[in-house]
Amino acid sequence: MQAPRHLHLVAVRRIIRYLLGTSTRGLFFPSGSSIRLNAFSDSDWAGCPDTRRSVSAWCIFLGESLISWKSKKQDRVSKSSTEAEYRSMSTACSEVVWLRGLLAEIGFPQSHPTPLHADNTSAIQIATNPVFHERTKHIEVDCHYIREAVDKGVITLPHVSSDLQIAGAFTKSMARQRHQFLVGKLMLLDPPASI
């Protein structure tokens, strides 16, 4: 906003075209869906060309239904893709903990750990293996919140391939076919045609 350039205007026009073309889409909530949480977390490392800060994104499903999502530029520059992914996992973990508490309050406690799917094996190893201390000193203490959640059995950290990383739709630009595939996984659908 402070110093817009031509590239910014091109990006805004592309966003507006996308919104106009998808104005009828909405989230689909199937009636027979389970009440088990499932989370995905992703990050693009140094994706902002102006500040080199990464974008964190996560999405959380209750059964098959998308109930929470966020995409936000990280507040500091990450020194590695692992650090960027780890920060994203940490913010997703905070949301999972909050949602588990909310579900328990309304009578739907989660009896199993919530899977938090990530595509960075190094970040998963850091969260599950406390031996990596020397390599992770540049990651602040507050990011180790996720390790505590793993230790307490609140979450698990299954690896998901980058091709199936649903949260990637919130962090990276991609080809139309790939974008449509991921949007379908988010249960963002056009309503059925009226008869």
Secondary structure, DSSP 8 states (H G I E B T S, - for coil): --S--HHHHHHHHHHHHHHHHTTT-EE---TT----EEEEEEEETT--TTT---EEEEEEEETTEEEEEEEEE-SS--SSHHHHHHHHHHHHHHHHHHHHHHHHHTT----S-EEEEBS-HHHHHHHH-GGGGGGGTTS-GGGGHHHHHHHTTSEE--B--GGG-GGGGGT----HHHHHHHHHHTTEE------
